[in-house]
């Protein structure tokens, strides 16, 4: 048990030593980073005009990028619309060559003729009804006229 205890202490001492070395190395890296940041800030503050011009260039670049992105998206949209239109036209051209189209056209012609025939029949039926009404009205007026004449003759 004593050996295990001493081994544990030795391992703990080694780990603590490695931790101290890593902490020291981290502090050194942090100091280097801080010094580099200080140099960069000095360079930035010494040339405000350069900073302003670089910022303007940066802004122009982003504006141009946004314009380019917008233009590209518009071009993509118009390409999609054009491709859809072309595919629709191609479909219709192919469909016209098929017998199915010819059958569809004949069916449409038949339906149109049927519609015209119904319209003519409806018109003729209305005429017949009106002529029958006219005959009834004429016969009634003839009857009334005869009755008046007979009444006048009787008096």
Backbone as JSON Lines, residues from 0, in Angstrom:
{"i":0,"aa":"X","n":[0.81,-1.18,0.0],"ca":[0.0,0.0,0.0],"c":[0.86,1.25,0.0]}
{"i":1,"aa":"X","n":[1.96,1.19,0.68],"ca":[2.85,2.34,0.76],"c":[3.44,2.64,-0.6]}
{"i":2,"aa":"X","n":[3.75,1.57,-1.36],"ca":[4.32,1.77,-2.7],"c":[3.32,2.46,-3.62]}
{"i":3,"aa":"X","n":[2.1,2.04,-3.53],"ca":[1.06,2.65,-4.36],"c":[0.91,4.13,-4.01]}
{"i":4,"aa":"X","n":[0.95,4.42,-2.74],"ca":[0.81,5.79,-2.28],"c":[1.95,6.65,-2.81]}
{"i":5,"aa":"X","n":[3.17,6.13,-2.74],"ca":[4.33,6.9,-3.24],"c":[4.26,7.05,-4.75]}
{"i":6,"aa":"X","n":[3.77,6.0,-5.46],"ca":[3.62,6.12,-6.92],"c":[2.59,7.19,-7.26]}
{"i":7,"aa":"X","n":[1.5,7.23,-6.51],"ca":[0.45,8.23,-6.73],"c":[0.98,9.63,-6.5]}
{"i":8,"aa":"X","n":[1.83,9.79,-5.44],"ca":[2.41,11.1,-5.17],"c":[3.37,11.53,-6.27]}
{"i":9,"aa":"X","n":[4.13,10.54,-6.77],"ca":[5.08,10.85,-7.84],"c":[4.33,11.27,-9.11]}
{"i":10,"aa":"X","n":[3.27,10.55,-9.43],"ca":[2.47,10.88,-10.62],"c":[1.83,12.26,-10.46]}
{"i":11,"aa":"X","n":[1.35,12.54,-9.26],"ca":[0.73,13.84,-8.99],"c":[1.76,14.96,-9.16]}
{"i":12,"aa":"X","n":[2.97,14.73,-8.7],"ca":[4.02,15.74,-8.81],"c":[4.35,15.98,-10.29]}
{"i":13,"aa":"X","n":[4.41,14.89,-11.07],"ca":[4.69,15.03,-12.51],"c":[3.58,15.82,-13.21]}
{"i":14,"aa":"X","n":[2.35,15.49,-12.87],"ca":[1.21,16.19,-13.48],"c":[1.22,17.67,-13.12]}
{"i":15,"aa":"X","n":[1.54,17.97,-11.84],"ca":[1.57,19.37,-11.42],"c":[2.67,20.13,-12.15]}
{"i":16,"aa":"X","n":[3.8,19.45,-12.39],"ca":[4.92,20.08,-13.1],"c":[4.5,20.38,-14.55]}
{"i":17,"aa":"X","n":[3.83,19.42,-15.19],"ca":[3.39,19.62,-16.58],"c":[2.36,20.75,-16.66]}
{"i":18,"aa":"X","n":[1.5,20.8,-15.66],"ca":[0.49,21.86,-15.64],"c":[1.15,23.21,-15.5]}
{"i":19,"aa":"X","n":[2.17,23.32,-14.63],"ca":[2.88,24.59,-14.46],"c":[3.56,25.0,-15.77]}
{"i":20,"aa":"X","n":[4.16,24.02,-16.45],"ca":[4.83,24.33,-17.73],"c":[3.82,24.81,-18.77]}
{"i":21,"aa":"X","n":[2.64,24.16,-18.83],"ca":[1.61,24.56,-19.79],"c":[1.07,25.95,-19.47]}
{"i":22,"aa":"X","n":[0.92,26.25,-18.18],"ca":[0.44,27.58,-17.78],"c":[1.46,28.64,-18.17]}
{"i":23,"aa":"X","n":[2.74,28.33,-17.95],"ca":[3.8,29.28,-18.31],"c":[3.82,29.51,-19.82]}
{"i":24,"aa":"X","n":[3.68,28.44,-20.58],"ca":[3.66,28.54,-22.04],"c":[2.46,29.36,-22.51]}
{"i":25,"aa":"X","n":[1.31,29.15,-21.88],"ca":[0.09,29.91,-22.23],"c":[0.29,31.39,-21.95]}
{"i":26,"aa":"X","n":[0.93,31.71,-20.8],"ca":[1.18,33.11,-20.48],"c":[2.09,33.74,-21.52]}
{"i":27,"aa":"X","n":[3.08,32.98,-21.96],"ca":[4.02,33.5,-22.96],"c":[3.27,33.75,-24.28]}
{"i":28,"aa":"X","n":[2.42,32.82,-24.68],"ca":[1.65,32.99,-25.91],"c":[0.7,34.19,-25.8]}
{"i":29,"aa":"X","n":[0.1,34.37,-24.65],"ca":[-0.83,35.49,-24.43],"c":[-0.08,36.81,-24.54]}
{"i":30,"aa":"X","n":[1.15,36.87,-23.96],"ca":[1.93,38.1,-24.05],"c":[2.31,38.39,-25.49]}
{"i":31,"aa":"X","n":[2.66,37.35,-26.26],"ca":[3.0,37.54,-27.67],"c":[1.78,38.05,-28.45]}
{"i":32,"aa":"X","n":[0.65,37.46,-28.18],"ca":[-0.58,37.88,-28.86],"c":[-0.93,39.33,-28.51]}
{"i":33,"aa":"X","n":[-0.77,39.68,-27.23],"ca":[-1.05,41.06,-26.81],"c":[-0.12,42.04,-27.5]}
{"i":34,"aa":"X","n":[1.15,41.68,-27.62],"ca":[2.09,42.59,-28.28],"c":[1.76,42.74,-29.76]}
{"i":35,"aa":"X","n":[1.38,41.64,-30.39],"ca":[1.02,41.73,-31.82],"c":[-0.24,42.57,-32.0]}
{"i":36,"aa":"X","n":[-1.19,42.42,-31.11],"ca":[-2.4,43.24,-31.19],"c":[-2.06,44.72,-31.01]}
{"i":37,"aa":"X","n":[-1.14,45.0,-30.11],"ca":[-0.73,46.4,-29.88],"c":[-0.08,46.97,-31.13]}
{"i":38,"aa":"X","n":[0.77,46.18,-31.78],"ca":[1.43,46.64,-33.01],"c":[0.4,46.92,-34.09]}
{"i":39,"aa":"X","n":[-0.58,46.01,-34.23],"ca":[-1.63,46.17,-35.25],"c":[-2.46,47.43,-34.96]}
{"i":40,"aa":"X","n":[-2.79,47.66,-33.69],"ca":[-3.59,48.85,-33.36],"c":[-2.8,50.12,-33.62]}
{"i":41,"aa":"X","n":[-1.47,50.09,-33.36],"ca":[-0.63,51.26,-33.64],"c":[-0.61,51.53,-35.13]}
{"i":42,"aa":"X","n":[-0.45,50.46,-35.91],"ca":[-0.44,50.64,-37.36],"c":[-1.78,51.18,-37.86]}
{"i":43,"aa":"X","n":[-2.85,50.74,-37.26],"ca":[-4.18,51.21,-37.69],"c":[-4.38,52.67,-37.3]}
{"i":44,"aa":"X","n":[-3.93,53.05,-36.12],"ca":[-4.17,54.43,-35.67],"c":[-3.25,55.42,-36.36]}
{"i":45,"aa":"X","n":[-2.06,54.97,-36.81],"ca":[-1.13,55.91,-37.45],"c":[-1.61,56.31,-38.84]}
{"i":46,"aa":"X","n":[-2.34,55.47,-39.49],"ca":[-2.76,55.82,-40.85],"c":[-4.3,55.78,-40.95]}
{"i":47,"aa":"X","n":[-4.91,56.81,-40.42],"ca":[-6.38,56.89,-40.46],"c":[-6.87,57.05,-41.89]}
{"i":48,"aa":"X","n":[-6.1,57.79,-42.7],"ca":[-6.51,57.98,-44.09],"c":[-6.51,56.66,-44.84]}
{"i":49,"aa":"X","n":[-5.48,55.85,-44.58],"ca":[-5.43,54.54,-45.23],"c":[-6.6,53.66,-44.76]}
{"i":50,"aa":"X","n":[-6.91,53.79,-43.49],"ca":[-8.01,53.01,-42.95],"c":[-9.33,53.43,-43.59]}
{"i":51,"aa":"X","n":[-9.5,54.76,-43.75],"ca":[-10.74,55.25,-44.37],"c":[-10.84,54.79,-45.82]}
{"i":52,"aa":"X","n":[-9.74,54.87,-46.56],"ca":[-9.78,54.44,-47.96],"c":[-10.01,52.93,-48.07]}
{"i":53,"aa":"X","n":[-9.37,52.19,-47.17],"ca":[-9.6,50.73,-47.22],"c":[-11.04,50.4,-46.86]}
{"i":54,"aa":"X","n":[-11.62,51.16,-45.92],"ca":[-13.02,50.93,-45.55],"c":[-13.93,51.26,-46.72]}
{"i":55,"aa":"X","n":[-13.63,52.36,-47.41],"ca":[-14.43,52.72,-48.58],"c":[-14.33,51.64,-49.66]}
{"i":56,"aa":"X","n":[-13.12,51.12,-49.88],"ca":[-12.95,50.03,-50.84],"c":[-13.75,48.8,-50.41]}
{"i":57,"aa":"X","n":[-13.71,48.54,-49.12],"ca":[-14.45,47.39,-48.58],"c":[-15.95,47.55,-48.84]}
{"i":58,"aa":"X","n":[-16.45,48.75,-48.57],"ca":[-17.89,49.03,-48.77],"c":[-18.24,48.9,-50.25]}
{"i":59,"aa":"X","n":[-17.41,49.48,-51.12],"ca":[-17.68,49.38,-52.56],"c":[-17.66,47.94,-53.02]}
{"i":60,"aa":"X","n":[-16.72,47.17,-52.49],"ca":[-16.64,45.76,-52.87],"c":[-17.93,45.04,-52.48]}
{"i":61,"aa":"X","n":[-18.42,45.3,-51.27],"ca":[-19.66,44.65,-50.83],"c":[-20.84,45.11,-51.65]}
{"i":62,"aa":"X","n":[-20.87,46.42,-51.97],"ca":[-21.97,46.9,-52.81],"c":[-21.93,46.22,-54.17]}
{"i":63,"aa":"X","n":[-20.74,46.14,-54.75],"ca":[-20.6,45.47,-56.04],"c":[-20.99,44.0,-55.93]}
{"i":64,"aa":"X","n":[-20.57,43.36,-54.83],"ca":[-20.92,41.95,-54.65],"c":[-22.43,41.79,-54.56]}
{"i":65,"aa":"X","n":[-23.1,42.7,-53.83],"ca":[-24.55,42.6,-53.71],"c":[-25.22,42.82,-55.07]}
{"i":66,"aa":"X","n":[-24.69,43.8,-55.83],"ca":[-25.25,44.03,-57.16],"c":[-25.05,42.81,-58.05]}
{"i":67,"aa":"X","n":[-23.89,42.21,-57.95],"ca":[-23.6,41.02,-58.76],"c":[-24.51,39.87,-58.35]}
{"i":68,"aa":"X","n":[-24.7,39.7,-57.04],"ca":[-25.59,38.63,-56.57],"c":[-27.01,38.86,-57.06]}
{"i":69,"aa":"X","n":[-27.47,40.11,-56.98],"ca":[-28.82,40.44,-57.45],"c":[-28.94,40.17,-58.94]}
{"i":70,"aa":"X","n":[-27.94,40.63,-59.7],"ca":[-27.96,40.41,-61.14],"c":[-27.95,38.93,-61.46]}
{"i":71,"aa":"X","n":[-27.12,38.16,-60.77],"ca":[-27.05,36.73,-61.02],"c":[-28.37,36.03,-60.7]}
{"i":72,"aa":"X","n":[-29.0,36.44,-59.6],"ca":[-30.29,35.82,-59.26],"c":[-31.34,36.17,-60.31]}
{"i":73,"aa":"X","n":[-31.31,37.42,-60.82],"ca":[-32.25,37.8,-61.87],"c":[-32.01,36.99,-63.14]}
{"i":74,"aa":"X","n":[-30.74,36.83,-63.49],"ca":[-30.41,36.03,-64.68],"c":[-30.88,34.6,-64.5]}
{"i":75,"aa":"X","n":[-30.67,34.05,-63.31],"ca":[-31.14,32.68,-63.03],"c":[-32.65,32.57,-63.16]}
{"i":76,"aa":"X","n":[-33.36,33.57,-62.63],"ca":[-34.83,33.56,-62.73],"c":[-35.28,33.6,-64.18]}
{"i":77,"aa":"X","n":[-34.69,34.51,-64.97],"ca":[-35.11,34.61,-66.38],"c":[-34.76,33.34,-67.14]}
{"i":78,"aa":"X","n":[-33.64,32.71,-66.81],"ca":[-33.29,31.44,-67.45],"c":[-34.32,30.37,-67.14]}
{"i":79,"aa":"X","n":[-34.75,30.3,-65.88],"ca":[-35.77,29.32,-65.5],"c":[-37.07,29.56,-66.26]}
{"i":80,"aa":"X","n":[-37.49,30.82,-66.34],"ca":[-38.73,31.15,-67.03],"c":[-38.61,30.79,-68.51]}
{"i":81,"aa":"X","n":[-37.46,31.12,-69.11],"ca":[-37.26,30.82,-70.52],"c":[-37.27,29.32,-70.77]}
{"i":82,"aa":"X","n":[-36.61,28.55,-69.89],"ca":[-36.59,27.09,-70.05],"c":[-37.98,26.49,-69.9]}
{"i":83,"aa":"X","n":[-38.77,27.01,-68.95],"ca":[-40.15,26.52,-68.79],"c":[-40.97,26.8,-70.04]}
{"i":84,"aa":"X","n":[-40.81,28.01,-70.58],"ca":[-41.55,28.39,-71.77],"c":[-41.15,27.52,-72.96]}
{"i":85,"aa":"X","n":[-39.85,27.29,-73.11],"ca":[-39.38,26.45,-74.2],"c":[-39.89,25.02,-74.05]}
{"i":86,"aa":"X","n":[-39.86,24.49,-72.83],"ca":[-40.33,23.12,-72.63],"c":[-41.83,23.02,-72.9]}
{"i":87,"aa":"X","n":[-42.6,24.06,-72.54],"ca":[-44.03,24.06,-72.82],"c":[-44.28,24.09,-74.32]}
{"i":88,"aa":"X","n":[-43.56,24.94,-75.03],"ca":[-43.72,25.02,-76.48],"c":[-43.34,23.7,-77.13]}
{"i":89,"aa":"X","n":[-42.24,23.1,-76.67],"ca":[-41.81,21.82,-77.2],"c":[-42.86,20.74,-76.94]}
{"i":90,"aa":"X","n":[-43.44,20.75,-75.74],"ca":[-44.49,19.79,-75.41],"c":[-45.68,19.95,-76.34]}
{"i":91,"aa":"X","n":[-46.1,21.2,-76.57],"ca":[-47.24,21.44,-77.45],"c":[-46.94,21.02,-78.89]}
{"i":92,"aa":"X","n":[-45.73,21.29,-79.35],"ca":[-45.36,20.86,-80.71],"c":[-45.4,19.35,-80.84]}
{"i":93,"aa":"X","n":[-44.87,18.66,-79.84],"ca":[-44.9,17.2,-79.88],"c":[-46.32,16.68,-79.77]}
{"i":94,"aa":"X","n":[-47.12,17.33,-78.95],"ca":[-48.49,16.88,-78.72],"c":[-49.32,17.01,-79.99]}
{"i":95,"aa":"X","n":[-49.03,18.06,-80.77],"ca":[-49.77,18.26,-82.03],"c":[-49.49,17.14,-83.01]}
{"i":96,"aa":"X","n":[-48.32,16.55,-82.95],"ca":[-47.96,15.49,-83.89],"c":[-48.63,14.17,-83.55]}
{"i":97,"aa":"X","n":[-49.08,14.05,-82.34],"ca":[-49.67,12.79,-81.9],"c":[-51.13,12.73,-82.34]}
{"i":98,"aa":"X","n":[-51.63,11.51,-82.57],"ca":[-53.03,11.33,-82.96],"c":[-53.98,11.82,-81.88]}
{"i":99,"aa":"X","n":[-53.52,11.83,-80.65],"ca":[-54.35,12.28,-79.54],"c":[-54.8,13.72,-79.76]}
{"i":100,"aa":"X","n":[-53.9,14.53,-80.28],"ca":[-54.25,15.92,-80.56],"c":[-55.34,15.99,-81.63]}
{"i":101,"aa":"X","n":[-55.18,15.16,-82.67],"ca":[-56.18,15.16,-83.74],"c":[-57.55,14.72,-83.21]}
{"i":102,"aa":"X","n":[-57.53,13.74,-82.33],"ca":[-58.78,13.28,-81.74],"c":[-59.39,14.39,-80.9]}
{"i":103,"aa":"X","n":[-58.57,15.08,-80.13],"ca":[-59.05,16.19,-79.3],"c":[-59.65,17.29,-80.15]}
{"i":104,"aa":"X","n":[-59.02,17.62,-81.27],"ca":[-59.54,18.67,-82.15],"c":[-60.88,18.25,-82.72]}
{"i":105,"aa":"X","n":[-60.99,16.99,-83.16],"ca":[-62.27,16.51,-83.7],"c":[-63.37,16.56,-82.64]}
{"i":106,"aa":"X","n":[-63.02,16.18,-81.42],"ca":[-64.0,16.21,-80.34],"c":[-64.47,17.63,-80.07]}
{"i":107,"aa":"X","n":[-63.52,18.58,-80.07],"ca":[-63.87,19.99,-79.86],"c":[-64.79,20.49,-80.99]}
{"i":108,"aa":"X","n":[-64.49,20.11,-82.24],"ca":[-65.34,20.51,-83.36],"c":[-66.75,19.93,-83.2]}
{"i":109,"aa":"X","n":[-66.82,18.66,-82.79],"ca":[-68.11,18.02,-82.57],"c":[-68.91,18.76,-81.49]}
{"i":110,"aa":"X","n":[-68.22,19.09,-80.39],"ca":[-68.9,19.81,-79.31],"c":[-69.38,21.17,-79.76]}
{"i":111,"aa":"X","n":[-68.57,21.87,-80.56],"ca":[-68.97,23.19,-81.06],"c":[-70.2,23.07,-81.98]}
{"i":112,"aa":"X","n":[-70.2,22.07,-82.86],"ca":[-71.36,21.85,-83.74],"c":[-72.59,21.49,-82.92]}
{"i":113,"aa":"X","n":[-72.4,20.66,-81.9],"ca":[-73.52,20.28,-81.04],"c":[-74.09,21.52,-80.34]}
{"i":114,"aa":"X","n":[-73.22,22.4,-79.89],"ca":[-73.66,23.63,-79.22],"c":[-74.45,24.5,-80.2]}
{"i":115,"aa":"X","n":[-73.97,24.62,-81.44],"ca":[-74.68,25.4,-82.45],"c":[-76.05,24.79,-82.73]}
{"i":116,"aa":"X","n":[-76.1,23.46,-82.83],"ca":[-77.38,22.79,-83.11],"c":[-78.36,23.03,-81.97]}
{"i":117,"aa":"X","n":[-77.88,22.94,-80.73],"ca":[-78.76,23.22,-79.59],"c":[-79.3,24.65,-79.64]}
{"i":118,"aa":"X","n":[-78.45,25.57,-80.0],"ca":[-78.85,26.97,-80.09],"c":[-79.94,27.14,-81.15]}
{"i":119,"aa":"X","n":[-79.74,26.52,-82.31],"ca":[-80.72,26.62,-83.4],"c":[-82.04,25.99,-82.98]}
{"i":120,"aa":"X","n":[-81.97,24.8,-82.34],"ca":[-83.2,24.13,-81.89],"c":[-83.93,24.97,-80.84]}
{"i":121,"aa":"X","n":[-83.21,25.56,-79.94],"ca":[-83.82,26.4,-78.92],"c":[-84.53,27.6,-79.57]}
{"i":122,"aa":"X","n":[-83.84,28.2,-80.54],"ca":[-84.43,29.33,-81.25],"c":[-85.72,28.91,-81.97]}
{"i":123,"aa":"X","n":[-85.68,27.77,-82.64],"ca":[-86.84,27.26,-83.38],"c":[-87.99,26.93,-82.43]}
{"i":124,"aa":"X","n":[-87.66,26.32,-81.27],"ca":[-88.7,26.0,-80.29],"c":[-89.35,27.28,-79.77]}
{"i":125,"aa":"X","n":[-88.58,28.3,-79.54],"ca":[-89.14,29.57,-79.08],"c":[-90.07,30.15,-80.15]}
{"i":126,"aa":"X","n":[-89.66,30.06,-81.42],"ca":[-90.49,30.55,-82.52],"c":[-91.81,29.8,-82.59]}
{"i":127,"aa":"X","n":[-91.72,28.46,-82.43],"ca":[-92.94,27.66,-82.46],"c":[-93.88,28.06,-81.33]}
{"i":128,"aa":"X","n":[-93.32,28.21,-80.13],"ca":[-94.15,28.61,-79.0],"c":[-94.79,29.97,-79.26]}
{"i":129,"aa":"X","n":[-94.0,30.89,-79.78],"ca":[-94.54,32.23,-80.05],"c":[-95.59,32.19,-81.16]}
{"i":130,"aa":"X","n":[-95.37,31.36,-82.17],"ca":[-96.37,31.27,-83.25],"c":[-97.65,30.64,-82.73]}
{"i":131,"aa":"X","n":[-97.54,29.61,-81.86],"ca":[-98.74,29.0,-81.27],"c":[-99.48,30.03,-80.43]}
{"i":132,"aa":"X","n":[-98.76,30.8,-79.66],"ca":[-99.39,31.86,-78.85],"c":[-100.06,32.88,-79.76]}
{"i":133,"aa":"X","n":[-99.4,33.21,-80.85],"ca":[-99.96,34.19,-81.79],"c":[-101.25,33.64,-82.41]}
{"i":134,"aa":"X","n":[-101.27,32.36,-82.77],"ca":[-102.48,31.76,-83.34],"c":[-103.63,31.8,-82.33]}
{"i":135,"aa":"X","n":[-103.32,31.44,-81.1],"ca":[-104.36,31.46,-80.07],"c":[-104.88,32.88,-79.89]}
{"i":136,"aa":"X","n":[-103.99,33.84,-79.85],"ca":[-104.39,35.24,-79.68],"c":[-105.23,35.71,-80.88]}
{"i":137,"aa":"X","n":[-104.78,35.34,-82.09],"ca":[-105.54,35.73,-83.29],"c":[-106.93,35.09,-83.3]}
{"i":138,"aa":"X","n":[-106.98,33.8,-82.95],"ca":[-108.3,33.15,-82.93],"c":[-109.2,33.8,-81.87]}
{"i":139,"aa":"X","n":[-108.64,34.18,-80.76],"ca":[-109.42,34.85,-79.71],"c":[-109.93,36.2,-80.2]}
{"i":140,"aa":"X","n":[-109.05,36.96,-80.85],"ca":[-109.49,38.27,-81.36],"c":[-110.54,38.08,-82.46]}
{"i":141,"aa":"X","n":[-110.45,37.04,-83.31],"ca":[-111.46,36.76,-84.32],"c":[-112.8,36.42,-83.65]}
{"i":142,"aa":"X","n":[-112.73,35.6,-82.6],"ca":[-113.94,35.22,-81.87],"c":[-114.62,36.45,-81.26]}
{"i":143,"aa":"X","n":[-113.82,37.32,-80.66],"ca":[-114.37,38.53,-80.05],"c":[-114.97,39.41,-81.13]}
{"i":144,"aa":"X","n":[-114.3,39.53,-82.27],"ca":[-114.81,40.36,-83.37],"c":[-116.14,39.81,-83.89]}
{"i":145,"aa":"X","n":[-116.28,38.5,-84.05],"ca":[-117.54,37.89,-84.51],"c":[-118.66,38.12,-83.5]}
{"i":146,"aa":"X","n":[-118.32,38.0,-82.24],"ca":[-119.33,38.2,-81.2],"c":[-119.85,39.64,-81.23]}
{"i":147,"aa":"X","n":[-118.93,40.59,-81.48],"ca":[-119.37,41.99,-81.54],"c":[-120.3,42.2,-82.74]}
{"i":148,"aa":"X","n":[-119.96,41.63,-83.88],"ca":[-120.78,41.79,-85.08],"c":[-122.16,41.18,-84.89]}
{"i":149,"aa":"X","n":[-122.15,39.98,-84.26],"ca":[-123.44,39.3,-84.04],"c":[-124.27,40.13,-83.08]}
{"i":150,"aa":"X","n":[-123.73,40.69,-82.09],"ca":[-124.45,41.5,-81.12],"c":[-125.01,42.77,-81.79]}
{"i":151,"aa":"X","n":[-124.19,43.35,-82.66],"ca":[-124.64,44.56,-83.36],"c":[-125.78,44.22,-84.32]}
{"i":152,"aa":"X","n":[-125.69,43.08,-84.96],"ca":[-126.73,42.68,-85.91],"c":[-128.02,42.39,-85.15]}
{"i":153,"aa":"X","n":[-127.94,41.77,-84.0],"ca":[-129.1,41.43,-83.2],"c":[-129.77,42.68,-82.65]}
{"i":154,"aa":"X","n":[-129.2,43.69,-82.51],"ca":[-129.81,44.87,-81.93],"c":[-130.48,45.62,-82.96]}
